Amino acid sequence: MKSHEDLSKTVRSERMMIFEMIDAACELAAKKGKHPLENGCNCISCVNKRKRLFEKPEKNWKFSI
């Protein structure tokens, strides 16, 4: 079983990898500029557009206040 110190190092390294991936995605978006959604593009804007496509749309409010 891993000790507490080993777990904290693992968590820290996982967090660093996530931050590096986000930074790389933001740099790619800045480099490419504004562009339509592309398959295989991992810039942050394309990732967010793909995420919005998979989300359920909000139901329309039927009543007025």
C-alpha positions in Angstrom: 0.0 0.0 0.0 1.3 3.5 -0.9 2.2 5.8 1.9 0.6 9.3 2.3 3.7 10.9 0.8 3.7 8.7 -2.3 0.0 9.5 -2.8 0.5 13.2 -2.5 3.3 13.0 -5.1 1.1 11.1 -7.4 -1.8 13.6 -7.0 0.6 16.5 -7.5 2.0 15.0 -10.7 -1.5 14.3 -12.1 -2.5 17.9 -11.4 0.6 19.2 -13.1 -0.2 17.0 -16.2 -3.7 18.4 -16.3 -2.4 22.0 -16.1 0.1 21.4 -18.8 -2.6 19.9 -21.1 -4.8 23.0 -20.5 -1.9 25.3 -21.2 -1.1 23.5 -24.4 -4.7 23.6 -25.5 -4.9 27.4 -24.8 -1.6 28.0 -26.7 -2.9 26.0 -29.7 -6.1 28.0 -29.7 -4.1 31.3 -29.7 -1.8 30.0 -32.5 -4.7 28.8 -34.7 -6.9 31.8 -34.1 -10.7 31.7 -34.7 -11.6 28.6 -36.7 -14.6 26.3 -37.0 -15.0 23.0 -35.1 -12.5 20.5 -36.5 -12.3 16.8 -35.9 -9.1 15.9 -34.0 -8.4 19.5 -33.0 -7.5 19.7 -29.3 -7.4 23.4 -28.8 -9.5 24.7 -25.9 -12.2 26.3 -28.1 -12.8 23.1 -30.1 -12.9 21.0 -26.9 -15.5 23.4 -25.4 -17.6 23.3 -28.6 -17.6 19.5 -28.6 -18.6 19.5 -24.9 -21.5 21.8 -25.7 -22.7 19.5 -28.5 -22.9 16.6 -26.0 -24.7 18.5 -23.3 -28.5 18.3 -23.1 -30.2 21.5 -24.1 -32.0 23.3 -21.4 -35.8 23.1 -21.5 -37.5 26.2 -22.6 -39.4 28.1 -19.9 -43.1 27.9 -20.7 -44.4 30.6 -18.3 -43.9 34.3 -18.2 -43.2 36.1 -14.9 
